[in-house]
Amino acid sequence: MPATTLPSRQCYTGTHGSASWCGKAVDDRKRFAAFLRDVVGRRVTDEESGFAADLRGLATTDMATAQVERLLRAVPDPKGWEIGEALAECVLREDSGYEMHWPWNTVRDRRTPRASLPGADLVGFCRLDGTLWLTFGEVKTSSEAKAPPNVMSGGSGMRWQIERSAKHPDIQRTLLQWLHTRCSREPHRSMYEEAVRRFLESQGKKLVIVGVLIRDTQPNEADLQGRGKALALTLPAPTRVELFAWYLPVPIAQWPALLRERSHAN
């Protein structure tokens, strides 16, 4: 039976001003592997779009079916960080404790040359206190032993990228325009209007900024604590900063092989 949830235990939490952080560990290797294949794998291969099913439905001969399968396999194996981004979308929705909505699977853009969205890895909505907030997020995946890992700092680190998406109008305009074209139908159209209206009326301050760190190391609050405190100073309320780390029991380097197992089974 497909795995639809990912059991985790909370390892640490903290708050400072507008920022909160939380670390969660997954201990069951079999459950994680099943979740990666059954839930994350569907998002990585974009089965949710129905494209593969429709293409297979158009094949009425053995030769046509073989050609369909060749076409569907004509993509490179996803890298660990690509799987990490898809995993982040899934665990934020299933295991963050927040009601989060991602109107568009960003894998579709990553698999289209030169179409990746600049400015944020995650773009969607979060319901807080009964109201919808515009949500931008960054995802980092790291096996580095030290805490925090290098992906959390520096010019390409999570803190810098989060601050840019929360402060720069040019990036926000790009993200809003990108989201607008992907929220043309209900219920996402109403979500867009409610969240963006709140964002505009607050002069761009009512915004949920999410940072997700995906790890295959031992839990360590140092991964998030320093970044959370620093972001609370630069992004004060009413902006909300929510940082999460998931510590997973299967090495990141093995994730592509797990997904290949799934594709062969299909």
N, C-alpha and C positions, 0 to 999 in steps of 0.2 A: 504494500500500500504506500503511495507517495507520501513523503514527509512534508508537512505544510507548516510546521512550527519548529523553532530552534530553542530547546530548553537551555537557559543560562542561569548563572548565579551572580548576584551583585557583589563586586569585590571592594569598591570604594565609591564614595560620592563626595561632592564638595560644592560650595557656592561662595561667590564673592561678588557683591554688587549685582550687576546685570548678568553675570555669567554663572552657569552651573556646569558641572562635569560629572561623568559617571563611567565606571569601568565594569565590564561584564565578562565573565569567563564561561566558555562552553567546554565541558569536560568529556562528553560522550562522543568519541570519534565516529562511531557508526551513524549516530543521528546527524552529526554535522555533515558527513559525507553524503548521506541521503538528502539532506536539505540543499546541499550544494548542487547535487545532480537534479533533484526534482523541482526545486523552486528557483534557485539562481540560474541553473542551466537553461530553463525556459526563457529567462530574461536575457541572458547572454546571446542565445540563438534567436531571440525575438519571436518565439513561437506565439506570443500573445497577439501579434499583429494578424495572425491567420494566413500570412503569405505562404508558408510552406504547405499548409493544409490545402489551400486553394490551388497551388501549383500541382500538388499531387493529384488533386481531383480532376485536373485537365488531361492527365496522362491516361490514355485508354489502351495502350499496348505495352508489352514488355520493353520494347525499345524506348518508348517515350518515358516510361517509369525509370529506366536506367539513366536517361538523360537528365531527368529531374533530380535524381539523387546526386549525379555529378555536379549539377549546378548548385545544389544546396551545400555540398561539401567544399565548394570552391571559395573558401575563406580561410585565412590563416588561423591557427590555434590562438585563442585569446591569451594575452599576457597576464601575469599575476595581478598587476594593478588594474587591468580592465575587468577581471573577475571581481576584484575588490570593490570597484565602483558599483557593479551590479549587485553584489552582496550587500553593500551599504544601503542601497535603496530598499532591498528586501527586509533587512533587519530593522531599519528605522520604522518601516511600516508595521512589522510584526512584534518587535521586542524593545521598542524605545520607551513605551509608556505614553506616547503622544499619538494623536490622530494626524497622520501625515498623508498627503496626497501628491503623487507624481503623475501629472497628466500625460507625460510623454516618456517613453523609454529612450533614454539618451544613447543607448547602444546603437539605435538606428542611425544616429548622426556619426558616431565613431566609426561605423562600418562604411560610411560614405566618404570618399576622399575629399579632404578640404572642407568638410561640412561640420566639424566638431564645434560645439558652442564655446566661444571664448568667455572667460569671466567667472564661471562656476561649473562644478561637476553636477550639482543637484539644483533643480529649480522647481518649486511647487508651492504647496500651501500647508500650513499647520494650524490646527484648531486649538486656541488657548482661551480658557474662560468663556467658552461658548461662541467665540468669534474667530473668523479666519484671518490669518496673517500671511503675508507674502514671505516665502522662505527661500533663501539661497544657501547652498552648502558646498563644502569641500571635502574630498575623501583622500586619505593617504593610506598606503599599504606598505608595511615595513617588517622585515625580519631582523633588523639590526638589533644587536644585543643591548646597546646602551639606551637609557631612558632620560629624557625623551630622545627619540631617533632624529636623525638629521632632517627628515622630511617635515618636521614640525617647525623649523626655523629657517632663517636665511631668505634670500630673494625669491625662491620658489617654494618656500615653506607654507604650511597651513595658515599660520598667523598672518603673514603678509597678504596672502590671497584673500582671506576672510575680510581683512580691513579694506582691501580694494573694492570688493563687491558691496561692502556696506557704506562706503564713502564716495565713490567716484560716480557721478551722474552719467558719464559716457558708458560705463559698464552696465549700470542699471538700465539705461535706455535699451541697450542691446538685449539684455535679459528679458525685459518687459515685452519688447517687440517679438522676440523668439517665442515667449510664452503665449502671447496674444494669438498667434497663428495656430497654436496647438490647443487652444481652448475655444474653438468655434462652436462646439456642441455642449449641451447640458450633460452632466451637472457642472462641468468644468467652466462653462461660460459664466455662470452665476458666481462660482468660487472666485474666478478672476476679478470680476467686477467688485465683489465685496472686499477682497484682500487689497486690491490696488487702490480702491477708494480710500481705505484706511491708511495705506502707505502715503498717498498724496496729501491727505488732510493733515498728516503728522509731519509734513515736510521731509519725508523719507526716513523718519525715525522708527516708526512702528514696523519692525522687520525682525524676523527670526533668522538668525545666522547659525547654521549647523556645521560642526566639524566632526568628521568621523575618522578614527584611526583604526585600521584593521591590522591585527598583530597575530603572530604565531609564537609569541614569547610569554614569559610569566607576567601576570598582572603587576603593574607598578604605577602608583598614582602620579609619580613624577612625569609620566607621559603627558598628562593633561593639566595638572595643577598650575604650573607656572604660566602656561599659555592662557589658561582661563583667567587668572588674576591680571595678566597684562591686557587682555582684551576687554576686561571690565573697565579698565581705565580709559581706553580709547573709544569704546563703544558703550557709553552709559545708557541707562534706561531713558526712554521706553524700549530701545532696542534690546532684544533678548539674544544671548549667546548660549548655545547648548552644545557642549562637547561630549562625545561618546568614544569609548574604546571597546572593541570586542577582541578578546584573546581566544584564539581558536586552536583546536587540538591537532590539526593536520598542517604540516608545513606548507607555506604558500607555494613553494616550488612544485608541489605535487598536485595543485589544483587543476592545471590544464589536463593532466592525465586522467583525473577523475571525470572531467567533462567529456574527454574522448571516449571513456568507457560508456558513458550515457549515449553518445551519438552512435556508437557501434551497436548498442542494444536496440536503438530505434531503427 
